[in-house]
């Protein structure tokens, strides 16, 4: 039962860390252009003429 005293704060800290990383990515515009990467894969801009 004493392991819960260690695991519960650890789980809460990891959850908070994940939430903080998601909010950071949201504020920095990581989710602004979701279709751009999918279209960029199909372009042949790097091929020599």
C-alpha positions in Angstrom: 0.0 0.0 0.0 2.9 2.4 0.5 3.8 2.0 -3.2 0.7 4.1 -3.9 2.3 7.0 -2.1 5.0 6.9 -4.7 3.0 5.9 -7.8 0.1 8.3 -7.5 2.2 11.5 -7.5 4.4 10.1 -10.3 1.3 9.4 -12.4 -0.1 12.9 -11.7 3.3 14.5 -12.6 3.5 12.6 -15.9 0.0 13.5 -16.7 0.7 17.2 -16.0 3.9 17.0 -18.1 2.0 15.6 -21.0 -0.7 18.3 -20.7 2.0 21.0 -20.5 3.7 19.6 -23.7 0.4 19.6 -25.5 -0.4 23.1 -24.5 3.1 24.3 -25.5 2.7 22.7 -29.0 -0.8 24.2 -29.3 0.6 27.7 -28.5 3.5 27.4 -30.9 1.4 26.6 -33.9 2.3 22.9 -34.3 -1.3 22.1 -35.3 -2.0 25.0 -37.6 -1.3 23.3 -41.0 -2.3 19.7 -40.8 -2.7 19.1 -44.5 0.5 20.8 -45.5 2.8 18.0 -44.5 0.6 15.5 -46.4 0.8 17.5 -49.6 4.5 18.3 -49.2 5.3 14.5 -49.3 3.9 14.3 -52.7 5.8 17.2 -54.3 8.9 16.6 -56.4 10.7 19.9 -55.6 13.9 18.2 -54.7 14.4 16.4 -58.0 16.9 18.0 -60.4 15.4 19.3 -63.7 
